[in-house]
Amino acid sequence: MKKTTGMNRAATRTWRPATRAVRGGAWRSEHGETSEALFLTSGYSYDDAASVAARFAGEAEGMTYSRLQNPTVAMLEERIALIEGAEACRAQASGMAAMTAALLCQLSHGDHVVAARAAFGSCRWLVDHLCPRFGIEATVIDGTDDAAWEAAIRPNTKVFFFETPANPTLDVVDLEFVCGLARAHGITTVVDNAFATAVLQRPMEFGADVVAYSATKLMDGQGRVLAGAVCGTREFVDEVLLPFQRNTGPNLSPFNAWVVHKGLETLPLRAHRQSETALELGRFIESRVPRVLHPGLESHPRHAIAAKQMDAFGPIFAFDVGSREKAFAVLDALELVDISNNIGDARSLMCHAASTTHAGMTAEARAEMGVGEGLLRFNVGLEDPEDLKEDLDRALSAAGF
């Protein structure tokens, strides 16, 4: 591969997904390094005053300041955009920085957003608390109810915001229907795709306008750094998102960008292997606990829709054991699986959503979302499935199942 091939869309658009994950966005310096370089710099110097003036005026290409561009971050952005099938991408400091930027860059006082009720706790906080502070109205609906999306539309509705599969209840939103409805009404769809990534689900193929990520999760995949990303058209990224990011500064560090960039090389392998194991474990415990929430199981109410829009069902599922007491008993009896509130890690992790990821919400709001006191969220890692089964068997037995 030549030094700049990875940044050349004329070449990379013909590559298949696995090749894009390994080679896309790669740019080599004059040294010809095989592993992408890490540029730890906040600023740049110039040979003459006219060059820097031309760059700041947008008349010449080149770096100006790392709040706007950095070579390492630019490589990550191009690789994510290629995997996503997007025209452009801007990396963010964290997943929540990505969600915040994706919404606030395009919403103003007097606008209205419709959001699915099943979402990560901080995403709900954006909709329930932050947006109203700026005069942005919000309506929260059951994202699995197609009719509810249309009923919630107002003349000032600007954005549909949802996650599918949702955290932690694994609600599945019909991408084709909701994105089609939004397009028909001139509404922008913002889809949180963190549970799947573009390796397992590509919302833009179903009409989504903007796709946002916590790259902390599967993209890094090894629990090392925080990162986020927002993908969209070149026009959206450059004219709507970039002015917001330039002036508010939720930028990703070059080091974190480099770590995620390297993590993407193995993302297709990890995502599919972890998905296979998650489905195997879901089936293993389905007859043993009161309820398992996994879109890959035929018992999931939207299994058919998930099968239509996902290549695999993801490494995360949830199950309900009835009470906080029993949930804690399961967690405390685990020997191999870690108690942790992260997801997307190569290590298997489990957490009690009501007391961790959704602890900042009221009990009433959690109940509305389906986050009960007995709900456990399970991130399935890369361990041998039989070892995970033995650990689950031991923990469930200790809790009386």
C-alpha positions in Angstrom: 0.0 0.0 0.0 1.3 3.5 -0.9 1.8 6.1 1.8 -1.6 7.9 1.2 -3.7 5.1 -0.2 -5.7 4.7 3.0 -6.9 8.3 2.8 -7.8 8.0 -0.9 -11.6 7.3 -1.3 -11.1 6.5 -4.9 -9.2 3.4 -3.8 -10.8 2.6 -0.4 -14.4 2.7 -1.6 -13.8 -0.6 -3.4 -12.4 -2.3 -0.3 -14.6 -4.7 1.7 -15.4 -4.1 5.4 -12.6 -6.2 6.9 -10.0 -4.4 4.7 -11.3 -1.0 5.6 -11.1 -1.8 9.3 -7.4 -2.7 8.9 -6.2 -0.3 6.2 -8.7 2.5 5.9 -7.6 5.9 7.0 -3.9 4.8 7.2 -1.4 7.6 6.3 2.3 7.1 6.4 4.9 9.8 7.0 8.1 10.1 5.0 9.6 7.4 7.3 7.2 4.8 5.8 6.1 3.3 9.2 3.8 0.3 9.0 2.0 1.1 12.2 0.3 4.5 12.0 2.2 7.3 13.7 1.1 9.0 16.9 1.3 12.8 16.6 1.4 14.2 20.1 1.2 17.9 19.3 -1.2 20.7 20.2 -0.1 23.1 17.4 1.8 23.4 14.2 4.5 25.6 12.7 4.7 27.1 9.2 7.3 28.1 6.7 5.9 31.5 6.1 3.1 33.9 7.1 1.2 33.5 3.9 0.8 29.7 4.3 -0.7 30.0 7.8 -3.1 32.7 6.6 -4.2 30.6 3.7 -4.9 27.6 6.0 -6.9 29.7 8.5 -8.9 31.2 5.6 -9.7 27.7 4.3 -7.9 28.4 1.1 -5.1 25.8 1.6 -5.1 22.3 3.1 -3.1 21.6 6.3 -3.2 21.5 10.0 -3.7 24.6 12.1 -4.5 23.6 15.7 -5.3 20.2 17.3 -8.7 21.4 18.4 -9.5 21.4 14.7 -7.2 18.8 13.1 -4.5 16.3 14.1 -3.0 13.7 11.8 -3.6 10.8 14.2 -7.2 11.8 14.9 -7.8 12.4 11.1 -6.7 8.8 10.4 -9.2 7.5 13.0 -12.0 9.7 11.6 -11.5 8.4 8.0 -11.4 4.8 9.1 -14.6 5.1 11.1 -16.3 6.9 8.2 -15.2 4.2 5.8 -16.5 1.4 8.1 -19.8 3.3 8.5 -20.3 4.1 4.9 -20.4 7.8 5.7 -19.1 10.8 3.9 -17.4 12.2 6.9 -16.7 11.7 10.7 -15.6 13.8 13.6 -14.0 12.2 16.6 -15.1 13.3 20.1 -13.6 13.1 23.6 -16.1 10.5 24.8 -19.4 8.8 23.8 -21.4 11.4 25.7 -19.5 14.2 24.1 -20.5 12.6 20.8 -24.2 12.4 21.8 -24.2 16.0 23.1 -22.5 17.4 20.0 -24.8 15.5 17.6 -27.8 17.0 19.2 -26.8 20.5 20.3 -25.0 21.3 17.1 -28.3 21.3 15.2 -30.9 22.2 17.9 -31.9 25.7 19.0 -34.4 27.4 21.4 -37.9 26.6 20.2 -37.0 23.3 18.5 -38.5 19.9 19.4 -36.8 16.5 19.6 -38.5 13.1 19.8 -36.5 10.5 21.7 -36.9 6.8 22.5 -37.4 6.2 26.2 -35.0 3.2 26.3 -31.5 4.7 26.3 -28.3 5.0 28.4 -29.0 7.0 31.5 -26.9 10.0 30.4 -28.6 10.1 27.0 -31.9 10.4 28.8 -30.4 13.2 30.9 -29.6 15.1 27.8 -33.2 14.9 26.6 -35.0 15.1 30.0 -32.8 17.9 31.6 -30.3 19.6 29.4 -32.4 20.3 26.3 -35.2 21.9 28.2 -32.7 24.3 29.9 -32.1 25.8 26.5 -35.7 25.9 25.5 -35.6 22.8 23.4 -38.8 20.8 23.9 -38.5 17.0 24.1 -41.1 14.2 23.9 -40.0 10.7 25.1 -41.8 7.8 23.5 -41.7 4.0 23.3 -39.3 3.6 20.4 -40.7 0.2 19.6 -44.1 1.7 18.9 -44.0 2.8 15.3 -47.3 4.8 15.6 -45.8 6.8 18.6 -43.1 8.3 16.4 -45.7 9.8 14.0 -48.0 10.9 16.8 -45.2 12.8 18.5 -44.3 14.9 15.4 -44.9 18.7 15.8 -44.4 21.5 13.3 -41.1 22.3 15.2 -39.8 18.8 15.4 -36.2 18.8 14.2 -34.6 15.6 15.4 -35.5 11.9 16.2 -33.0 10.5 18.7 -32.7 6.8 19.6 -30.5 3.9 20.2 -30.9 0.4 18.8 -30.4 -2.1 20.4 -31.0 0.1 23.4 -29.1 0.2 26.7 -29.8 -1.9 28.8 -33.2 -3.3 27.8 -32.2 -4.3 24.2 -35.2 -2.5 22.7 -35.0 -2.6 18.9 -36.2 0.3 16.9 -37.3 -0.3 13.3 -34.6 1.7 11.4 -36.3 1.6 8.0 -39.7 2.8 9.3 -38.5 5.5 11.7 -35.8 6.9 9.4 -38.3 6.9 6.5 -40.9 8.7 8.5 -38.3 11.3 9.5 -37.2 11.9 5.9 -40.8 12.3 4.9 -41.2 15.1 7.4 -37.8 16.8 7.0 -36.6 15.6 10.4 -33.0 14.5 11.1 -32.4 11.1 12.6 -29.6 10.7 15.1 -28.9 7.1 15.9 -26.7 5.8 18.8 -25.2 2.7 17.3 -22.7 1.9 20.1 -24.2 -1.6 21.0 -23.6 -2.8 17.4 -21.1 -0.6 15.6 -21.1 -0.5 11.8 -19.7 -4.0 11.7 -23.0 -5.4 12.9 -25.5 -2.7 11.9 -25.3 0.2 9.5 -28.1 2.7 10.2 -27.3 4.8 7.2 -28.3 2.0 4.9 -31.8 2.3 6.3 -31.9 6.1 5.9 -30.3 7.4 9.1 -28.8 10.9 8.8 -26.4 11.0 11.7 -24.8 8.0 13.5 -23.1 8.6 16.9 -20.8 6.4 18.9 -19.2 5.7 22.2 -16.0 4.4 20.6 -15.0 3.6 24.2 -17.0 0.4 23.7 -16.5 -2.1 20.9 -14.3 0.1 18.8 -11.6 0.2 21.4 -12.8 -3.1 22.7 -10.3 -3.5 25.4 -11.4 -1.1 28.1 -8.5 1.3 27.6 -9.6 4.8 26.6 -12.6 7.1 26.3 -13.6 8.2 22.8 -16.6 9.1 20.7 -17.5 9.8 17.1 -20.2 11.4 15.0 -20.8 10.4 11.3 -22.8 12.1 8.6 -22.7 13.8 5.3 -19.8 16.1 4.5 -22.2 19.0 4.6 -23.5 18.1 8.0 -20.0 17.5 9.5 -18.3 20.5 8.1 -21.1 23.1 8.2 -23.2 22.0 11.3 -21.0 19.9 13.6 -17.6 21.4 13.0 -18.5 25.0 14.1 -20.0 23.6 17.3 -16.9 21.4 18.0 -14.4 24.2 17.0 -15.9 26.5 19.6 -16.8 24.2 22.4 -13.8 21.8 22.3 -15.0 18.2 22.9 -12.0 17.0 21.1 -10.3 13.5 21.2 -6.7 13.3 22.3 -4.2 12.0 19.7 -3.2 9.1 22.0 -6.8 8.0 22.5 -7.4 8.3 18.8 -4.4 6.1 18.1 -5.6 3.4 20.6 -9.0 3.2 19.0 -7.5 3.3 15.5 -5.6 0.2 16.4 -8.6 -1.4 18.0 -10.6 -1.1 14.8 -8.2 -3.5 13.1 -9.7 -6.4 15.0 -13.3 -5.1 15.4 -14.9 -7.4 12.8 -13.3 -10.5 14.4 -14.2 -9.5 17.9 -17.7 -8.3 17.3 -18.8 -11.4 15.5 -17.1 -13.8 17.9 -18.6 -12.0 21.0 -22.0 -12.0 19.3 -21.9 -15.7 18.7 -21.0 -16.4 22.4 -23.6 -14.0 23.7 -26.3 -15.8 21.7 -25.1 -19.1 23.0 -25.1 -17.9 26.6 -28.6 -16.3 26.2 -29.9 -19.7 25.1 -28.1 -21.4 27.9 -29.9 -19.4 30.7 -33.2 -18.6 28.9 -35.1 -21.5 30.6 -33.5 -20.8 33.9 -34.3 -17.2 34.7 -37.6 -15.3 34.5 -36.6 -13.3 31.4 -33.8 -12.9 29.0 -33.6 -9.8 26.7 -31.5 -10.7 23.6 -32.5 -9.6 20.1 -31.0 -12.8 18.8 -33.5 -15.0 20.7 -36.8 -15.9 19.1 -38.5 -14.8 22.3 -37.4 -11.2 21.8 -40.5 -9.2 20.7 -38.6 -7.6 17.8 -36.4 -10.5 16.8 -37.5 -10.4 13.2 -36.7 -6.7 12.9 -33.3 -7.1 14.5 -32.6 -9.9 12.0 -33.6 -7.7 9.1 -31.3 -4.8 10.1 -28.4 -6.5 11.9 -25.6 -8.8 10.6 -25.3 -10.3 14.1 -27.0 -9.5 17.3 -24.2 -8.0 19.4 -22.2 -9.1 22.5 -24.6 -7.6 25.0 -27.8 -8.9 26.5 -29.8 -8.5 29.8 -31.7 -10.8 32.0 -34.0 -10.3 34.9 -33.8 -12.3 38.1 -36.7 -10.6 39.9 -35.2 -8.4 42.6 -32.1 -6.4 43.6 -31.3 -9.0 46.3 -31.1 -11.8 43.8 -29.3 -9.6 41.2 -26.6 -8.8 43.8 -26.4 -12.5 44.8 -25.6 -13.4 41.2 -23.0 -10.7 40.9 -21.3 -11.6 44.2 -21.0 -15.2 43.2 -19.2 -14.6 39.9 -15.6 -15.7 39.8 -14.6 -15.2 36.2 -16.9 -12.4 34.9 -16.1 -9.0 36.3 -18.6 -6.7 38.0 -18.2 -3.6 35.9 -20.4 -1.0 34.2 -18.5 -0.8 30.9 -19.5 -2.7 27.7 -17.7 -3.7 24.5 -14.7 -5.0 26.4 -12.9 -8.2 25.4 -13.4 -9.3 29.0 -16.9 -10.4 30.1 -18.5 -7.8 32.4 -21.8 -7.7 34.2 -23.6 -4.9 36.1 -26.8 -4.1 37.9 -28.2 -1.3 35.7 -30.5 0.3 38.3 -27.7 0.9 40.7 -25.0 1.9 38.2 -25.6 3.1 34.6 -29.2 4.3 35.4 -28.7 5.2 39.1 -29.1 8.9 38.3 -32.7 8.4 37.1 -35.8 8.3 39.3 -37.3 4.9 40.1 -40.4 6.0 38.1 -38.2 6.8 35.0 -36.4 3.5 35.3 -39.7 1.6 35.6 -41.0 3.4 32.5 -37.9 2.2 30.6 -38.1 -1.4 31.9 -35.0 -1.1 34.0 -36.2 -3.1 37.0 -34.4 -3.9 40.2 -33.7 -7.4 39.1 -32.2 -6.5 35.7 -28.6 -7.5 35.0 -26.7 -6.4 31.9 -24.1 -8.8 30.5 -21.3 -7.8 28.2 -19.9 -11.1 26.7 -16.2 -11.1 26.1 -13.8 -13.3 24.2 -13.3 -16.0 26.9 -14.1 -19.6 26.1 -17.9 -20.0 26.1 -17.7 -23.1 28.3 -15.8 -21.2 31.0 -18.5 -18.5 30.9 -21.2 -21.1 31.2 -19.6 -22.6 34.2 -19.3 -19.2 35.9 -22.9 -18.4 35.1 -24.2 -21.7 36.3 -22.3 -21.3 39.6 -23.6 -17.7 40.1 -27.2 -18.5 39.2 -27.2 -21.6 41.5 -25.9 -19.4 44.4 -28.8 -17.0 43.8 -31.3 -19.9 43.8 -31.8 -20.5 40.1 
